Amino acid sequence: MTDAYRSAEADSAEEQTTPRRLATSIRDLSKYYELKTETVKALRGVSFDVPEGDYVAIMGPSGSGKSTLLQLLGCLDKPTRGSLMLGDDDVASMSDDQLADIRSRRIGFVFQSYNLIQQLTVVENIQVPLFYQGIIGAKERARSIELAERVGLGDRLSHRPSQLSGGQQQRVAIARSLMNDPYFVLADEATGNLDSVTTEEILSIFDALNEEGRTIIMVTHEDDVAMRAKRIVRLKDGKLDSDEQNDPAARQAARKVQRANVEQLIKEGVR
């Protein structure tokens, strides 16, 4: 586990701060798909806010609409109706070119399959969000190295994805997601391909990033992963089913249990 990203332990309740603004605001968001014989209503009037500094887990069964919501939050698609604010920008009415621009500048993506470019080094993969903006220079390279070091990859700067473990590749993806100083980090089943030990390492990084003030929105189907978030939003049949805060004490307890389990696995020689 990366020492720089060990989440601070506290027996008391987590410190609460007032967010400066909303990272995203969703109002009556709907998405319909027209098929040959029917209209599929993937999302039906979903509304909720994500303040800056929040850490939200989005959950729901297959067909609940969580993948569609992920697409909309990532500016990969446009809603049929409703408002979707990213910071001060209403992306619901943007053109495809405008969506591509805000996607590259203001959203940090972390995917289950890492989505690294195999021909590029760790540093170059971290810089990818800036390639499309044409602003790669000495300052940006220095920042990419700093981000690599912060996720524990300072000794892997020149390595390519094929030379890295799955957990290391996901660390590259997390560093890449921070390169453009996003409104939020959007993680899609970020631990889905990882073993228990590596999952704990990645979740510890997310914990620390959130403690630094980073906003994280994570889609997951795993309850123990969702317990690391401050809040769980559940979808069902395209609607908002529940929106509940995780109890801070229960959240800390879940962290301790998960870490204890991982330490036991390490003692048993799993890693």
Buried (B, 14 or more C-beta within 10 A) or exposed (E): BBEEBBBEEEEEEBEEEEBEEBBBBBBEBBBBEEEEEEEEBBBBBBBBBBBBBBBBBBBBEEBBBBBBBBBBBBBEBBBBEBBBBBBEBEBBEBEEEEBBBBBBBBBBBBBBEBBBEEEBBBBBBBBBBBBEEEEBEEEBBEBBBEBBBBBBBEEBBEBBBEEBEBBBBBBBBBBBBBBBEBBBBBBBBBBBBBBBBBBBBBBBBBBBBBBEEBBBBBBBBBEBBBBBBBBBBBBBBBBBBEEEEBEBEEBBEBBEEBBEBBEEBEEEEEE
